[in-house]
Amino acid sequence: MLTTPALLGLTVVSHPLVQHKLAILRDQATPKKIFKELVDEIAMLMAYEATADLALEPAEVITPLETTTGQRVAGKKLTLVPILRAGLGMVEGILKLVPSARVGHIGLYRDHDTLEPVDYYFKVPGDAAEREFFLLDPMLATGGSAASAVASLKRAGAQRIKFLCLVAAPEGVKRLHAAHPDVPIFAASLDRELNANGYILPGLGDAGDRLFGTR
């Protein structure tokens, strides 16, 4: 189930199971193990919606009874690109849905003083122009890291990119869409705002810290 809020470029995955799991994810009492499992499950459910427009091509299939024509995903397979480190928590769930997907990595961190992204790692398949990319990060806060990561993918030749996150702030959605209006944004929730420190409200805390047990 998808809904399109007023913000351009954003689609919210409003399926009841996604919203139920997100409510538990937000709870500060949810332990690390359950938090990781929920991120995994929500990412898989979101990817189900985000892959709805993948191109198909006919393929001959021999069943136990006869030969028939089925449908298979056309062209190169999907490539998942988590923004390190929190984006790693979304990879396994999507791989359960699309086990043939390749996995790249983008290393970015947000400077706590300027709130701007700093690059430190980039690795994706060499045939980027022929692939569809899912850029993954649980949080879309200021939008700086997401916009920078998309720019890096485009420099590598990527032409078809979607951004998947769990919670998004209006500020981040606007910034990412302004910088890359061709990149659809999928979120489980559009949250209220950013606080003075650049954290999403009501949010779910620091996703990386909660995934990996760090502070």
C-alpha positions in Angstrom: 0.0 0.0 0.0 1.5 3.3 -1.1 0.6 6.9 -0.4 2.0 10.0 -2.0 2.3 12.9 0.4 2.4 16.5 -0.7 6.2 16.5 -0.9 7.4 16.0 -4.4 9.3 12.8 -5.1 8.2 11.0 -1.9 6.2 7.8 -1.7 5.3 6.5 1.8 4.8 2.7 2.2 1.8 2.8 4.4 1.1 -1.0 4.5 -0.3 -2.0 7.9 2.6 -4.5 8.6 5.2 -1.8 7.8 3.5 0.7 10.1 3.1 -1.9 12.9 6.8 -2.9 12.7 7.9 0.8 12.5 6.0 1.6 15.8 8.0 -1.2 17.6 11.2 0.0 15.9 10.7 3.5 17.3 10.3 2.3 20.9 13.5 3.1 22.9 12.9 -0.2 24.9 13.2 -2.4 21.8 16.5 -4.3 22.2 19.2 -4.4 19.6 18.4 -8.0 18.3 14.7 -7.1 17.7 15.7 -3.7 16.3 17.9 -5.4 13.7 15.2 -8.0 12.8 12.6 -5.2 12.3 14.9 -3.2 10.1 15.4 -6.3 8.0 11.7 -7.0 7.8 10.6 -3.5 7.0 13.3 -3.2 4.3 12.0 -6.3 2.6 8.4 -5.1 2.7 9.4 -1.7 1.3 11.5 -3.3 -1.5 8.4 -5.4 -2.5 6.7 -2.1 -3.3 9.8 -0.3 -4.7 10.3 -3.2 -7.3 6.8 -3.1 -8.6 7.8 -1.3 -11.8 10.8 -3.6 -12.7 10.7 -4.5 -16.4 9.8 -8.0 -17.4 10.5 -10.1 -20.4 8.9 -13.4 -21.6 10.8 -16.6 -20.8 10.1 -20.2 -21.7 9.4 -22.5 -18.7 9.1 -26.3 -18.7 6.6 -27.3 -16.0 6.1 -31.0 -15.0 3.2 -31.1 -17.4 4.0 -28.8 -20.4 6.0 -25.9 -21.8 4.6 -22.4 -21.0 5.7 -18.8 -21.2 6.5 -17.0 -17.9 7.8 -13.6 -17.0 11.3 -12.8 -15.7 13.0 -9.6 -14.7 14.6 -8.1 -17.8 18.1 -6.8 -18.2 20.7 -6.5 -15.5 19.8 -7.3 -11.9 19.2 -4.9 -9.1 22.2 -3.5 -7.2 21.8 -2.5 -3.5 24.0 0.3 -2.2 23.9 0.8 1.5 25.3 4.1 2.9 27.7 2.9 5.6 27.1 2.0 8.2 23.4 2.1 9.1 22.4 1.3 5.5 23.9 -2.2 6.0 20.9 -3.1 8.2 18.6 -2.9 5.2 20.6 -5.1 2.9 19.8 -8.7 4.1 16.0 -8.1 4.1 16.1 -7.0 0.5 18.4 -9.9 -0.5 15.9 -12.3 0.8 13.4 -10.9 -1.7 16.0 -10.5 -4.5 18.8 -12.9 -3.8 20.5 -12.2 -7.2 21.0 -8.5 -6.4 24.6 -7.2 -6.3 25.7 -5.2 -3.3 27.9 -2.1 -3.5 28.9 0.3 -0.7 29.2 4.0 -0.1 31.0 5.3 2.9 29.7 8.6 4.1 29.5 10.2 7.5 27.9 13.4 8.7 30.2 16.0 10.3 28.5 16.8 13.6 29.5 20.5 13.4 28.6 21.3 9.8 26.0 18.5 9.3 27.5 18.0 5.8 28.6 14.6 4.4 32.2 13.5 4.2 33.2 10.7 1.7 35.6 7.9 2.6 34.6 4.8 0.5 32.9 4.0 -2.8 32.5 0.7 -4.6 29.8 -0.4 -7.1 29.7 -2.7 -10.1 31.5 -1.4 -13.2 28.5 -1.7 -15.5 26.5 0.9 -13.5 24.8 2.4 -16.6 23.0 -1.0 -17.2 21.8 -1.5 -13.6 19.0 -0.3 -11.4 20.2 0.9 -8.0 18.5 1.0 -4.6 20.4 3.4 -2.3 19.7 2.4 1.3 19.8 4.4 4.5 17.4 4.1 7.4 17.3 7.9 8.0 16.8 10.7 5.6 17.5 13.7 7.9 19.2 16.8 6.3 19.4 15.0 3.0 23.1 16.0 2.6 24.5 12.4 2.7 21.7 11.1 0.4 22.3 13.8 -2.2 26.0 13.3 -2.1 25.6 9.5 -2.4 23.3 9.9 -5.4 25.8 12.3 -7.0 28.6 9.7 -6.6 26.4 7.0 -8.2 25.7 9.2 -11.1 29.4 10.0 -11.6 29.9 6.2 -11.8 27.3 6.0 -14.6 24.2 5.1 -12.8 21.0 6.2 -14.5 18.2 4.5 -12.6 18.3 5.1 -8.8 15.8 4.8 -6.0 16.3 5.9 -2.5 14.9 3.8 0.3 14.7 4.8 4.0 12.7 4.0 7.0 11.9 7.5 8.3 12.4 10.8 6.5 12.3 14.5 7.6 10.6 17.0 5.3 13.9 18.9 5.1 15.7 15.9 3.8 13.1 15.0 1.3 13.1 18.6 -0.1 16.9 18.7 -0.3 17.2 15.3 -2.0 14.4 16.0 -4.5 15.8 19.5 -5.3 19.3 18.1 -6.0 18.0 14.9 -7.8 14.4 15.2 -9.0 14.8 12.1 -11.1 15.4 9.9 -8.0 12.2 8.5 -6.4 12.2 8.4 -2.5 10.5 5.6 -0.6 10.0 5.9 3.1 8.0 4.0 5.8 7.2 7.4 7.4 7.4 11.1 6.8 8.2 12.4 10.2 7.6 15.9 11.6 10.9 17.8 11.5 14.6 18.0 12.4 15.7 19.2 15.8 18.6 21.7 16.3 21.1 18.8 16.2 19.8 17.5 12.9 18.0 14.5 14.3 14.6 13.4 13.0 11.6 14.0 15.3 9.9 11.8 16.4 12.4 9.5 14.7 13.9 6.4 16.2 17.2 7.6 17.6 20.5 6.9 15.9 19.8 3.9 13.7 23.5 2.9 13.4 24.0 3.0 17.2 20.8 0.9 17.7 21.7 -1.6 15.0 25.3 -2.2 16.1 25.1 -1.5 19.9 27.4 1.6 19.8 26.9 5.1 21.2 
